[in-house]
């Protein structure tokens, strides 16, 4: 009986923590520019790690988790799954899926290509290119209030407070990766750039009375933003098993990542 009670309590706990919160959240000290840079930075985590170019016909499956921050904000969490395949002597492709709580709850698909420009017994240089689509999680639609530019008080004209209905990003990545082999360890560093095209839609929140006064006019906009990224970490070569831990830095933000890769 006690075991049954513990199982029921465990199920209830899991249900509670995985049920989306529908109450309206106000992202204090957060605006569209910060959100765009942060979403671009954490998107780069999907191709961060000790993913050595695979031989033709080999595949690798990996899972990663990371925590990230923006300025003085709290820590945000994320996870991702990736599949990589070797399709030529110097070429590999991969597909990643990720979920992120980076100020907003978002999901993403990312397709990447890896190229090895220099051959050798221990390849040390990789070029990466990736394109992806990131979108707002359905649980966030109509539940998040942000400012367009900053978070003033009192609210200033020309800087509306927005109840966000939808937001999407199309992102392109360019990355240069250098690595080496030191016994079983594989230190790695990378430098990259993420270009994002974003679009959003929502409703203006009245300055006085807030949402209790009803919704204001519909608003929407789109634009482009660029984010530089660099990473530093090390993997451990245990044959088909390759754990990795590293640090990533993007515009005004930082992330700590752990990845586990299985090669088949």
C-alpha atoms as one frame of an Amber mdcrd trajectory, in Angstrom:
protein
   0.000   0.000   0.000   2.806   2.410   0.853   4.421   1.670  -2.501   1.174
   2.466  -4.282   0.900   5.757  -2.385   4.471   6.694  -3.378   3.758   5.875
  -7.026   0.599   7.978  -7.014   2.413  10.910  -5.407   5.240  10.614  -7.946
   2.772  10.653 -10.852   0.986  13.692  -9.407   4.319  15.501  -8.932   5.392
  14.812 -12.536   1.969  15.954 -13.791   2.204  19.204 -11.837   5.696  20.162
 -13.005   5.011  19.259 -16.655   1.623  21.028 -16.940   2.016  24.402 -18.708
   1.228  27.384 -16.511  -1.589  29.383 -18.087  -1.395  32.453 -15.834  -0.161
  35.593 -17.577   3.553  36.157 -16.956   5.238  39.546 -17.119   8.881  39.311
 -18.222  10.387  42.151 -16.224  13.540  43.840 -17.548  13.094  41.948 -20.823
  12.399  43.333 -24.289  12.341  42.063 -27.870  16.038  42.750 -28.503  17.103
  40.723 -25.470  14.743  37.892 -26.375  16.064  37.733 -29.950  19.727  37.572
 -28.868  19.006  35.014 -26.161  17.004  32.729 -28.447  19.780  32.897 -31.062
  22.460  32.127 -28.477  20.746  29.090 -27.012  19.877  27.823 -30.498  23.622
  27.549 -31.112  23.776  25.031 -28.248  22.121  22.454 -30.512  25.343  22.178
 -32.561  27.723  22.675 -29.644  29.721  19.645 -28.541  32.299  17.025 -29.411
  30.646  15.912 -32.661  33.632  14.648 -34.594  33.002  14.254 -38.307  31.774
  10.683 -38.777  32.936   8.173 -41.362  30.588   7.402 -44.232  27.662   5.281
 -43.032  28.191   5.964 -39.311  25.538   7.744 -37.259  25.542   9.403 -33.855
  22.652  10.097 -31.505  23.072  12.670 -28.751  21.117  14.423 -26.047  22.058
  17.683 -24.385  20.893  19.875 -21.541  22.024  23.361 -20.623  21.302  26.324
 -18.402  21.623  29.877 -19.705  21.302  33.430 -18.437  20.922  36.931 -19.816
  22.625  39.775 -17.958  21.421  39.629 -14.369  18.381  37.476 -15.159  17.711
  34.112 -13.532  18.930  30.843 -15.030  16.904  29.271 -17.810  16.939  25.599
 -18.793  16.807  23.696 -22.091  17.240  20.276 -23.625  17.864  18.977 -27.132
  18.162  15.808 -29.214  20.382  15.435 -32.284  21.095  12.912 -35.021  24.333
  13.130 -37.050  25.401  11.053 -40.066  28.581  10.754 -42.138  27.791  10.987
 -45.847  31.265  11.408 -47.324  34.944  11.491 -46.470  34.827  15.161 -45.479
  31.089  15.804 -45.077  28.415  15.175 -42.469  24.820  16.254 -41.887  22.623
  16.410 -38.822  19.160  17.259 -37.538  18.397  18.624 -34.060  15.255  19.323
 -32.056  15.217  21.408 -28.894  12.993  22.912 -26.221  14.116  26.065 -24.427
  12.995  28.202 -21.515  15.054  31.239 -22.492  12.761  34.000 -21.191  10.138
  32.521 -23.533   9.282  28.843 -23.900  10.237  27.938 -27.478  10.860  24.881
 -29.646  13.261  24.548 -32.567  14.357  22.412 -35.521  17.910  22.831 -36.817
  19.545  21.232 -39.875  23.358  21.395 -39.958  26.160  20.523 -42.375  29.750
  19.856 -41.270  32.761  20.041 -43.570  36.354  19.043 -42.936  38.598  21.256
 -45.131  41.868  19.648 -43.985  42.575  15.937 -43.804  44.905  14.219 -41.370
  45.164  11.543 -38.707  43.598  13.908 -36.136  41.299  16.381 -37.942  41.508
  19.688 -36.087  39.370  22.091 -38.133  35.660  21.913 -38.933  33.362  24.333
 -40.724  29.696  24.236 -39.732  26.654  25.765 -41.367  23.097  25.363 -40.116
  19.615  26.683 -40.742  16.721  26.357 -38.343  13.218  27.370 -37.390  12.300
  28.348 -33.839   8.764  29.009 -32.684   6.809  29.965 -29.597   5.463  27.089
 -27.524   1.623  27.022 -27.717   1.402  27.377 -23.924   2.900  30.891 -24.204
   0.378  32.285 -26.695  -1.650  34.993 -24.978   0.095  34.358 -21.650   3.238
  36.536 -21.767   3.498  40.321 -21.412   6.669  42.086 -22.606   7.795  45.588
 -23.575   8.857  46.262 -27.146  11.996  48.272 -26.308  12.620  48.512 -22.551
  10.750  48.401 -19.251  10.126  51.982 -18.122   7.918  53.282 -15.354   5.685
  55.062 -15.878   4.961  53.549 -19.280   6.194  55.833 -22.057   4.456  56.564
 -25.407   5.918  54.717 -28.356   7.021  51.733 -26.261   3.934  49.555 -25.887
   3.509  46.763 -23.403   2.567  43.727 -25.486   0.531  40.607 -24.786   2.393
  38.244 -27.118   0.294  35.962 -29.354   2.971  34.448 -31.581   6.677  34.730
 -32.403   8.907  32.829 -34.834  12.567  32.891 -35.862  14.383  31.675 -38.969
  18.041  31.313 -38.035  21.239  30.748 -39.984  24.506  29.660 -38.310  28.124
  29.847 -39.470  30.703  28.265 -37.190  34.447  27.517 -37.178  35.512  24.731
 -34.797  39.048  23.763 -33.772  39.843  20.706 -31.673  42.650  18.365 -30.727
  43.180  14.976 -29.087  45.000  14.712 -25.742  44.902  11.053 -24.742  41.158
  10.422 -24.250  40.284  14.110 -24.004  39.115  16.218 -26.944  39.403  19.955
 -26.110  37.405  22.138 -28.472  36.800  25.833 -29.173  34.524  27.514 -31.692
  33.666  30.948 -33.012  30.393  31.597 -34.802  27.677  33.972 -35.901  23.908
  33.539 -35.843  21.661  35.631 -38.101  17.981  35.600 -37.128  14.913  36.848
 -38.961  12.086  37.224 -36.452   8.418  38.098 -36.593   5.882  38.561 -33.831
   2.260  39.479 -33.269   0.220  40.465 -30.241  -2.022  43.079 -28.663  -1.176
  46.295 -26.874  -1.896  46.330 -23.151  -3.585  49.562 -22.011  -1.232  51.739
 -19.961  -3.731  52.197 -17.144  -5.773  49.297 -15.889  -3.614  46.678 -17.597
  -5.319  43.569 -18.925  -8.295  44.208 -16.647  -9.168  47.109 -18.952  -9.308
  44.767 -21.964  -6.945  44.443 -24.913  -5.710  47.334 -27.004  -5.100  47.300
 -30.778  -3.386  44.401 -32.554   0.375  44.838 -33.106   2.948  43.004 -35.234
   6.476  43.510 -36.533   9.489  41.704 -37.973  13.200  42.301 -38.366  16.711
  40.860 -38.308  19.311  40.534 -35.597  22.835  39.082 -35.445  24.540  37.366
 -32.526  28.203  36.371 -32.158  28.911  33.156 -30.278  32.012  31.405 -28.982
  32.369  28.166 -27.063  35.007  26.286 -25.098  34.742  22.743 -23.799  36.120
  19.241 -23.785  34.834  15.828 -24.746  35.924  12.409 -23.529  36.549   9.764
 -26.197  35.355   6.428 -24.794  34.872   4.729 -28.137  31.169   4.731 -29.025
  30.362   6.830 -25.939  31.385  10.503 -25.879  30.365  12.816 -23.025  31.015
  16.546 -23.428  30.824  19.604 -21.175  31.367  23.187 -22.222  30.756  26.907
 -21.866  29.078  29.053 -24.509  28.978  32.861 -24.665  26.687  35.018 -26.804
  25.648  38.688 -26.771  25.280  39.559 -23.051  24.508  35.927 -22.230  26.210
  32.693 -21.202  25.302  29.013 -21.128  26.676  25.836 -19.542  26.075  22.668
 -21.553  26.401  18.916 -21.059  26.020  16.466 -23.966  26.106  12.686 -24.263
  26.746  11.144 -27.691  26.456   7.501 -28.777  28.094   6.503 -32.078  26.836
   3.531 -34.110
